Amino acid sequence: MKIQIRVKPNSKKPSVTKGEDGVWVIAVKEPAIEGKANDAVVRAVAEEFGLAPSKVKILKGEKSKLKLLEVYD
């Protein structure tokens, strides 16, 4: 399954919510430096879907706030 997400790095309160437009909003504490936020996003999405982090892959948007993820069941 492919999902589109919007990342909010440096957030005080981590969260995972689905917006009305179908885009997931992922707030993480980690900064967008050296892939730390990307790693946190993968872990947060995996936890939300009850999967291992290895089942979540960033397809597009490695250096963008808008990303396309592949979630493998």
C-alpha positions as CSV (number, residue, x, y, z in Angstrom):
1,M,0.0,0.0,0.0
2,K,1.3,3.5,-0.8
3,I,0.6,6.4,1.5
4,Q,1.5,10.1,1.1
5,I,2.7,11.8,4.2
6,R,3.7,15.3,5.4
7,V,6.5,15.4,8.0
8,K,6.7,17.9,10.8
9,P,10.3,17.6,12.2
10,N,11.3,19.1,15.6
11,S,7.8,18.7,17.0
12,K,7.3,18.9,20.8
13,K,4.7,16.1,20.7
14,P,5.1,13.2,18.3
15,S,1.9,12.1,16.5
16,V,0.5,10.3,13.6
17,T,-2.8,11.6,12.1
18,K,-4.7,11.2,8.8
19,G,-5.8,14.5,7.3
20,E,-9.1,15.0,5.5
21,D,-7.3,15.2,2.2
22,G,-6.0,11.6,2.7
23,V,-2.4,12.8,3.5
24,W,-1.0,11.5,6.7
25,V,0.7,14.0,9.0
26,I,3.6,12.6,10.9
27,A,5.1,14.8,13.7
28,V,8.5,13.6,15.0
29,K,10.9,15.1,17.7
30,E,14.0,14.4,15.6
31,P,15.5,17.2,13.4
32,A,15.7,16.9,9.6
33,I,19.4,16.4,9.7
34,E,21.4,13.4,8.5
35,G,18.2,11.4,7.9
36,K,17.2,11.4,11.6
37,A,13.6,12.6,10.8
38,N,13.3,10.0,8.0
39,D,14.2,7.2,10.4
40,A,11.7,8.5,13.0
41,V,9.0,8.7,10.3
42,V,9.6,5.1,9.2
43,R,9.5,3.9,12.8
44,A,6.3,5.9,13.6
45,V,4.5,4.6,10.5
46,A,5.5,1.1,11.2
47,E,4.2,1.4,14.8
48,E,0.9,2.9,13.6
49,F,0.3,-0.1,11.3
50,G,1.7,-2.7,13.7
51,L,4.6,-3.7,11.4
52,A,8.3,-3.9,11.6
53,P,10.2,-0.8,10.4
54,S,11.7,-3.0,7.6
55,K,8.2,-3.2,6.1
56,V,8.1,0.6,5.4
57,K,10.1,2.2,2.6
58,I,10.4,5.8,1.5
59,L,9.8,5.9,-2.3
60,K,9.9,9.6,-3.0
61,G,10.8,12.7,-1.0
62,E,13.9,11.8,0.9
63,K,14.8,15.5,1.4
64,S,11.2,16.9,1.3
65,K,8.5,17.3,3.9
66,L,6.1,15.6,1.4
67,K,6.9,11.9,1.0
68,L,5.5,8.8,-0.6
69,L,5.9,5.7,1.4
70,E,5.4,2.0,0.6
71,V,3.9,-0.1,3.4
72,Y,4.3,-3.8,2.9
73,D,1.9,-6.1,4.8
